[in-house]
Amino acid sequence: MNFETLGPHVTNSYVFKGSEKMPFLAPRGVFTANNHLFISDTGRNRVFIWNNIPTSEYQEPDVVLGQLEIEDTGRNSGGSVTASTLHYPSGIWSNGKVLIVGDAWNHRVLIWNTLPTKNGQAADVVLGQADFKSNLTNYKGIGNDPSSQTLNWPYGVFSDGQCLWIADTGNRRILFYNEIPKSNFAKADKVIGKPDFTTRDYENNEPIWPYSVKINSKKQMVVADTQFYRNLIWNNADEAFSKPADILIGQTDFDASGQNQFGLFPSSKSLNWTYDACFYKDGLLVNDTGNSRILWFDKIPTNHNVQATAVIGKRDFKTGSENKETLNGTSSSLYWPFSITTDENNLIIADTGNHRVVITELKV
């Protein structure tokens, strides 16, 4: 990879491709905790755990979930859904003790009460389904209304160690639990983006297609709202149950929904298929996935449509995935990065379109 394409705001970059026996295929989820690295190898229906952040291009994982062997890749391990299988895993959260995974295409979230230590280890708790053998949309199948217990394509998960937020993407809402559930099919306590648990219709001032949700130590919340090419910020996550977002990134107001704000190329304000964001120090990093870049705001914006401070993944704010030098040979730069996480000053990027992870150091 030509690391110059990442721009001047990062340094000491390297590529990580996972297991040399069976490398990543479209990894979508990355997360770190206690120096552990967790990666959803989405295209091969696996979640990997490394007990230390890898420092080379290939490193065998300490644990693989969803499969019994590193070389196995089948949907639900090539059979029926169980407590040990995965189908299109995406969002990950851990504090180094508990592990939570959005098992998106099984329409469920899996929880391991203690960090798994064995390949194919069964989850302890399932949300969105009544048991580990069920995996229909909203539990009863397509066409059924959601409830406080059901899920439809849950791509994003986040916890502060006590509460749990789930980006219930297909139901166009975010579910909130006062505590990380200990029992299967637990009911959510509150919902963000809907007036009740059974409504799926949406208004433009609600999360339209929430793909990820993150909360920082100041209780600020950011939601990657993919379908309207925007990120939503609440200054207080507790207010999200009763009011629209305080700040929009990527759009001028709640009525706006333009891809790159209807521009031919991106700008320092626009987004294109945004799938994740990550609080970093006093600011925010936003995955501008469709433009194959990451926008860096050194301070949390206080107004709609604020310009980013810096860009990572492109030479400038006006360069997008469609430009001549980036249209072909995408392995030389980022290509559809889906999620990001930080470990001190290190930025870890799921470079999904290139089937790899990029690890780099932010210049602060």
Steps between C-alpha positions, in 0.01 A plus 500: 500500500613856428454648847540851360137471391398507867611862519729703727298457819608140568832318526654156567233325293484130422260244357357206691328216310423259783574129486743393230309171479177680405529882480218749544213529255319833533560563871238748622541526876804602706532572872774512762497459877783427745740465206279227351394533136158375388414476130182389326617317189155555357542342159611173659257501794767509771603721791868496595662588831867591539620532860750763384485751214674330203812669367556305176309443178379158611446362849297199603213591734477375856128421461258469208125516558229385263716214371688211660810548288668806353462356150121457534284775348141380447189691592397370841797267473342330199194381692211624711525796732625423853657681795839445333430623146501834320353639181641835388633622834561873510511729806715402800538633852710374789658627820748214503264291710156494336468462121197617299459433125235615255418177313325702233356249256384271777308804628644468846767628737721250681655555844787310659499572875873431516754544226505184284813287519409212264426482129130479425408578860123531547349834597331529838216734407304576183296815438247538220407131500327282759769233476826417323321296230291789362617763253200653321453873452324641805490143634181405310620592150473772236177699516468483876520817706797546729471486877718580800652152463563468126768608255539549127858527368665622822831628365630715785545437874645712778521494878649716771551188709157522655240611243463361148405674175416301183475658155197302383563609144221320314240625748636855464555550872741461791412277794619586850544266797559633851732206561679252277243219492571170671203311355390410147240709314521780755279802443661834426420772751480790256513576128669786314352624175148367541199591717458136609645153447259390225543794259731465202393801290734794530524878488799684356604628845542142625779248433407371154753218464712499819806286441709576807460677833778626729494685835797677657590568862311832488182308404500648150362262237574469128297286258611418145174547308592338172202550274489877545879536467538659842611454857273600786642641824317536829679711761337281764415140412223498762312759293499286187186317614291818481661746256672516160877518474668826594755496218517361145824411322471467124175692447377855552170405667267205560330545161827463310600154382743549212782261426804728529236772540411436134853586391696316234795466737531512879586801713614569855133494606345217299454127554426201281374177662632560851510182713686587820648771721736498795561754775868588528638730772291820480386431145346250265604272213231425241509218246410646161481152352373577152776756452758254635624742762472602865415852610666634815335769712742617770205630704145366525298722265256743659314591179359313201715439194836590651817455293731217600842595634688236302450205266661154521510278193505763227742775397240774557131553574399509133643162404249213499487136399402597146815704425731366231792412728277316750249337268731207421766331709311560821742285699730804500256695717196454725199344331162510675615508865202390711609541861773651712628481856781670689758369746672800659637681189462201268216498249383157384300496178291217356605558137213283388520532123868403509437199730741620764549719807721809498670599826647849518601764753318831519708816510353706783 
